[in-house]
Each structure stands twice: as structure tokens, then as C-alpha cells.
């Protein structure tokens, strides 16, 4: 995991859950981390905590559904950290849970803006920085929902299917230029999103107990592993944290 020391990392959706855990883990291992989220106050607090603990972190208030804001984040990270090595496209949304017959058009638009266009914007802004420097890693949080339909999740399932294919396209176009494109399907994670799902009471995921979900720290450890050469055999593919072999390679079991 020392492969990430001194690397420049951008993590979107870093105000809580997977993003916050990943920011802390990358910084702990010596990476220079930019935390991005719409809620500036929370990422400022986490960045300050990391700095107090001897790490390097800055916060950049960013709405991933706005390309100009994403590009500004990439430009700042590149300027302050001397480049960009790793982009973690983590920002995502699921709420509200609605059947198609009652789906809110504005809510559907928002999910696509954040979960699909937000990932594309990250890729589009990062490539002109990462590619000339000789390559780097672009890792996106995917989901088993990309391949398994779930009641009430039409927007989320569709958005995750899209980013799985977007990752494959990125790999097809840029693998030869040492752009490491990978997707992580983490399974169900103990984050605030699971509380929203639980409250909905819709589909089998809402019936899971809190103890059934993996901790976000497991996902953070996996993201670090995915940013290293040890995961090269998964370039262009989906890494599933439900896979026991993956958990072993990451060191979780």
C-alpha cells in the first residue's frame, strides 16, 4: 500500500461514509488528498482533522453535477499537489426510492446528473491532467444494482449500469496510455444511504439489518489497493467486494 505515498488524490462525496473513510485512509498512507463534496463545512472539518494528524488534505466545495466546479477542483489539486494521480468518483445518490409509475422527474434528473454525468465530468476533467503525466488511476464506485434490477431503484440501477459501461469505455480508449480504469462494487455498506433504504421498506435490501452491512473502512482499504499495481489484472473491470478472493487480496480476511 506504500504505492500511494505522495500521490495526489481527489475523492468526491468525501463528507461522510465511504468518501470520508477513503480520505482518511489515503492520507494515513502518505497521499495528498483533496476532499470534494457539496457540503463544504463537513469536508473542511475532515481535512483539518487529517492535517492535525500529520496528513496532507484540502477541502474543495464541489457539486459534481456542475462540470465547471469539477474542473476547478482538478485544477486546484493539480496546482497545489503538483499533479493528479488518482481520482475516486465516489459521489452518488439514491433517494428517493420510488416505483416507476410514481417516479419524480426532477429526482430522476438529479440522480443521472450526480451518478452518471458527475462521473463523466470527473473523467473529462482529470484526463487532460493525468494522461500527459504518464498515467494514473480513475476509480468509480459502482454497484451490484448495475446488473440486478430492484424495485424502487430504477434511477439508481440505470445510473450504475451506465457508469460500469463508462468505465469500460475509458479502459478501451486509454488503457494503452496507462490510465487505470476500475469500478468497485462494494455491496451494502454501513452508511447514511442504508438508513434511507431501510426507511423506505422497499425491496429486499431494506430488510437487511445494520449488522449485515460492511464498514466503510473496508471499502477505503479496497480503494487503496485498487490504486496500486497489485490490482492491474482488474483494469477495465468491476471489482466486487462480495468476492472472498478480493477480500483476501485486500487483506480484509
Secondary structure, DSSP 8 states (H G I E B T S, - for coil): -GGGTT-EEEEESTTSHHHHHHHHHHHHTT-EEEEEES-HHHHHHHHHHHHHTT-EEEEEE--TT-HHHHHHHHHHHHHHHTS--EEEE----------GGG--HHHHHHHHIIIIIHHHHHHHHHHHHHTTTT-EEEEEE--GGGTS--TT-HHHHHHHHHHHHHHHHHHHHHGGGTEEEEEEE--SBSSHHHHHHHHHT-TGGGG--GGGSB-HHHHHHHHHHHTSGGGGGGTTSEEETT-HHHHHHHT--
